[in-house]
Amino acid sequence: MNTDKTYAEKIASEYAPKETRKVVALKKLDSRAKRPANIFAYTFGIVMSLVLGVGMCLSMKVIGNGSTALTVLGVIVGVIGIVGMSVNYPVYKRILENSKKKYSADIISLARQIAEE
């Protein structure tokens, strides 16, 4: 076994121009289609869970001066956080559906090209 030849081929392959394979392009298109929905879902979910936490802290008198008005405000803020977390998944699905429609023609044509090879 000629290790020098193997090593030389490995080094040469690192510097040779890379061909973009169709499968890699398909994966990139798929991730590009899903990225906006994922970013929204994570961001909105984190923000709404923090809103719920602030509402809980206000209603349990952990933060604030412990007045009844802040307790009521805490309940209202907590309910807003719960509602926000509840609508997160349906909004995510709608954004994902719209994004898939946008990229569907490119993904389908590339997938057919790969299947025909």
Residue pairs with C-beta under 8 A, 6 or more apart in sequence:
22 110
22 113
22 114
22 117
23 114
25 110
26 107
26 110
26 111
26 114
29 103
29 106
29 107
29 110
30 107
32 103
33 96
33 99
33 100
33 102
33 103
33 107
34 96
34 99
36 95
36 99
37 92
37 93
37 95
37 96
37 99
38 92
40 91
40 92
40 95
41 88
41 89
41 91
41 92
41 95
44 84
44 88
44 91
45 85
45 88
47 84
48 81
48 84
48 85
48 88
49 81
49 85
50 81
51 77
51 78
51 80
51 81
51 84
52 77
52 78
52 81
52 82
52 84
52 85
53 81
54 63
54 74
54 77
54 81
55 74
55 75
55 76
55 77
55 78
55 79
55 80
55 81
56 62
56 74
56 78
57 63
57 64
57 74
58 64
58 70
58 71
58 73
58 74
58 77
58 78
59 71
59 74
59 75
59 78
60 74
61 70
61 71
64 70
64 74
